[in-house]
């Protein structure tokens, strides 16, 4: 695993966040049933950065 993998993952998370934001704005039932997941998505990038740093410290991932 490399830092490049985390960059790709961040890009996918951004796309997912954009899609869920759009769905939330145009579909009331999506917003009603997926509010908790949408809230979870907001914190995901922060947790991902922490995991990346921890894996880098443990020398599991390598800097590109």
Secondary structure, DSSP 8 states (H G I E B T S, - for coil): -BHHHHHHHHHHHHHHHHHHHHHHHH-HHHHHHHHHHHHHHHHHHHHHHHHHHHHHHTTSSB--
